Amino acid sequence: MPTPTRLALPVACYVVLLVAALQTLVVPVVANIRADLGVSTSAASWVVTANLLAAAVLTPMLGRLGDLYGRRPVMLGVLTVVLLGSVLAATTASLPLLLAGRVAQAASFGLFPLAIGMLREELPPHRLTGAMALVSGMLSVGAGFGLVVTGLLMRHGGDYHQLFWLATVMTAIGLAGAWLLPHRRGAATGTLDWAGAALLGLGLVLLLLPLEEGNGWGWGSARVLGLLAAAVVVLTAFVLFERRVTHPLVSTRMLRHRPIVVANAAGLFFGFSMFAVFLAVSALVQTPPAVAGYGFGASVLAASLVYLLPGTASGVITAPLGGRLVARFGAKATLVIAAALAGAGFAMLAVLHSAAWQVILGALVVNTAVTFGYAALPALLIAHVEPAETGIANSVNSIARSVGMSLGTAFVVTMMTRNPVPGPLPLPREAQFVTVFAVGAALAVITAAAVGRLLPRTPRPHLPEPEVEADEVLL
């Protein structure tokens, strides 16, 4: 196997880990940014919101550009933009410039569909399933890495600019790796559907903005309801428009094809699960038991290293295992197993959370479920789309996961701020955490039932079990 081809898997793993790390590095330091820049909490939260909204606009466009012009040049362009955004964020003391840097970093979301498309081009079929599973598992590992590194760098009240310098170094490494990849011509023909991209981007912004800001604006406020209604109108217009375009951004077959619809619904659930367990477990273990009557009074660093790291770091092991499940039983069975595991983990956390090992084990089970789910989704998608649609199909699924993450974040934040325990600190009641975990378990049951009933049965691939050579994965 030529050296550039051998680099495809390790580079794909690394850039996807970078995507997830960039997403979570900033989440724990919003309060630090607010204090340092002297802005309101609402203004500082745009450091997260602007990144997510820009990603919603850019991801489908970048996935389609990769299909049209080849993954390597688009990946190099994305990493260059992310590098410049990281340097800007690391050197500025201005909120507008910081937001500009975060918008540039949002281009990184396009790296996941580009990486999956590259693997489809470079790897033989018998290695593709395992490779995609490993790369998908890096989403969970990278998210945990971002949280842990933030805890380590900020444990003594460090400067949050260090996080952006770290992002700069990590992006430069990814850029060097992507430069060595082989160049292939694009698999798709036609041009980028700019009008469709604009409609989809606008619709997604109108959808995600109220999900991010609903807790502050009020879920029944005119702004939230008006934006959600506008999102429905614009996304409906997008679907109608795509039916009339010769080279649509998203083919109408992709929008109505049942396996793809189910895959996107499952992505929504697993995105919800990942952020719901991150935020809820982190808040639970940091709650002082002397005040609230539950919790462990853990520090931010302990919450990251002791309670969340086992679940995220295990993705290095569980991601290849997820690939073997897909190869042996198929994507449908693996998704059902993943949803059932998530339900078991959430149910355990709802009932048992008085001892540290119970919380660690529950979070581990949910994170393993997310990793299995992420492993199955790309395999399910590429089984039902043409090579020319690989990038856009995975882009749409990435957006579904992002919407799920937004819903998980909004739900947990809403529950944590309702009916607090009386006292000097506004601490949530234990029942709020139980509700979060119980809702997660219920959604897992619904997801498992929907996948089992609606996803058509596909024959098990007659291929050797996927292999991932250890010396090809450079993490």
C-alpha angles and dihedrals in degrees: 000000000000116000095245089053091048088055093057096087100044092044091048091050092049098048092047090050086051091053093055094041092053089052096054104030092084100040097084095045102054089107090051091051091049092052095044096048095037095233133134123272090248092053093047091051088066087076085075099030097050090051093052095045093049090048090054090056098040104040099071091042093051093046090052092046088054090052090050105040106019132275100256099060093043091047091051090050092049093049091048091053091047090049092053091046091051092051090049092050091047094053105038132090093186123098095215091052091045089053089049089054091050091050089053090049088054089074086075089077087073091063094079098061089040091053093049091049091049092052090051089056099042109037130070115247095253091060099038100083094051092044094051090048092052092048092048090050088059088071089068094038092049093049090053091044090055093051094046095047090049090052091050097046094043099040093107096036095275126181112277089217086078088071092058092047087053089050089051093054093045092050092049089054090050091049091053091050094047090051089065094054120109118259117236128180117251117272096215131070132213128043137293111282096233095177092050090047090052093050093046092046093049092047092050093048090051089050100044099041096066090042089056097040101032094100092057097038096041122256092246095045122122091244094056096043092042093051093047090050090048089050090056091050095047095044090049089051088050092055092048091047093050090056089063100045122098093215104023123192089232118019116232088234088062091051095052103029105115099221091053093046090051091047091054092047089051090049088053090055096046091048089051091048096050096053095036091057093042095052099035096047092045092052093043097053093044093054111109108238093208090064104031102028093237138054132062106258091237123171122242089257093050091047089055100040102034105031107026106026096070091057096046098039090051087068089085087066102030096048095065088042088055088053091054090050090053092048094047103037105015134246094284095056091044092053091050090050091048093050091047091051091049090051091051092049094048091045091051091050091049092054104028120040105120096098128053094235091055093055093044092050094046092050090046092054093049092047091049088052091051090050092050090048093049089048092056100044100070091045090051092048099048090048089062105035134064119250088254089060098045096101098046093043091054090043091057090047090050089054090050089054091048091052088050090051090051091049091048091049093046093047095049093045091049092050093045092055099046122100097347126204109268112256144082092299121056097234122171120242120251090247089064091061091046089054092051092051093043091052089049090052092048092050089049091056091049091049094049091049093047093049092046094049105034104034112085116236112256124199116256109258113255093225135115114269109277115267127204114192111222094220091058096059111077109183 
